[in-house]
């Protein structure tokens, strides 16, 4: 699986969510759910939920050909955990 992300966005994501965008690859490899983000307008964005070290994370990404372009990675909130881990 090929992934890419913006370096500046990676720093912002680490500061805001405490996790790097490179971890999006782990989320994608361990996904339990994946769907189109209904709020995306300019480009088709997906939201994937997957496990990292026993914890559920959310990864927002878009496809650039065969490459996953990671936009955001964060811990899943309570509502998301209830929905995807039940």
C-alpha positions as a printed Julia matrix, in Angstrom:
86×3 Matrix{Float64}:
   0.0    0.0    0.0
   1.44   3.35  -1.04
   0.65   6.38   1.12
   1.65  10.02   0.94
   0.99  13.13   3.01
   2.08  16.72   3.36
   4.93  17.23   5.84
   3.54  20.48   7.24
   0.11  18.88   7.67
   1.82  15.99   9.5
   3.27  18.43  12.06
  -0.13  20.09  12.5
  -1.83  16.72  12.96
   0.77  15.64  15.56
   0.24  18.86  17.52
  -3.55  18.66  17.36
  -4.18  14.9   17.67
  -0.92  13.49  19.05
  -0.43  11.1   16.13
   1.39  11.36  12.81
  -0.15  10.98   9.38
   2.13   8.02   8.68
   0.0    6.08  11.19
  -2.83   6.37   8.68
  -1.27   3.43   6.86
  -1.72   1.28   9.97
  -5.36   2.39  10.25
  -5.95   1.48   6.61
  -4.3   -1.93   6.98
  -6.44  -2.72  10.04
  -9.7   -1.07   9.0
 -13.02  -2.18  10.37
 -15.03   0.36   8.35
 -14.48   2.63   5.35
 -16.96   4.99   3.71
 -17.21   8.14   1.63
 -17.32  11.35   3.64
 -20.7   12.92   2.77
 -19.32  16.38   3.6
 -16.57  16.28   0.95
 -17.24  18.66  -1.92
 -14.08  19.52  -3.84
 -12.7   15.96  -3.86
 -13.91  12.49  -2.94
 -12.76  11.86   0.63
 -13.01   8.66   2.59
 -13.09   8.01   6.32
 -11.59   4.75   7.51
 -11.68   3.36  11.05
  -9.02   0.91  12.14
  -7.06  -0.32  15.1
  -3.63   0.8   16.3
  -2.33  -1.0   19.4
  -5.85  -1.98  20.51
  -7.35   1.49  20.08
  -9.73   2.65  17.34
  -8.53   5.52  15.12
 -10.12   7.49  12.28
  -8.21   8.28   9.09
  -9.43  10.73   6.44
  -7.89  10.15   3.04
  -8.35  10.6   -0.68
  -7.08   8.5   -3.57
  -4.53   9.92  -6.0
  -4.45   7.14  -8.55
  -3.27   4.05  -6.63
  -1.82   6.16  -3.78
  -3.62   6.88  -0.52
  -3.22  10.6    0.3
  -3.62  10.87   4.09
  -5.35  14.05   5.25
  -5.98  13.45   8.96
  -5.55  10.77  11.62
  -7.06  10.93  15.11
  -8.39   8.76  17.92
 -12.01   7.77  17.43
 -14.53   9.44  19.73
 -16.96   7.56  22.0
 -19.79   7.58  19.49
 -17.55   6.2   16.76
 -16.18   3.49  19.08
 -19.71   2.37  19.98
 -20.71   2.25  16.31
 -17.69   0.44  14.84
 -16.67  -1.84  17.7
 -20.08  -3.31  18.47
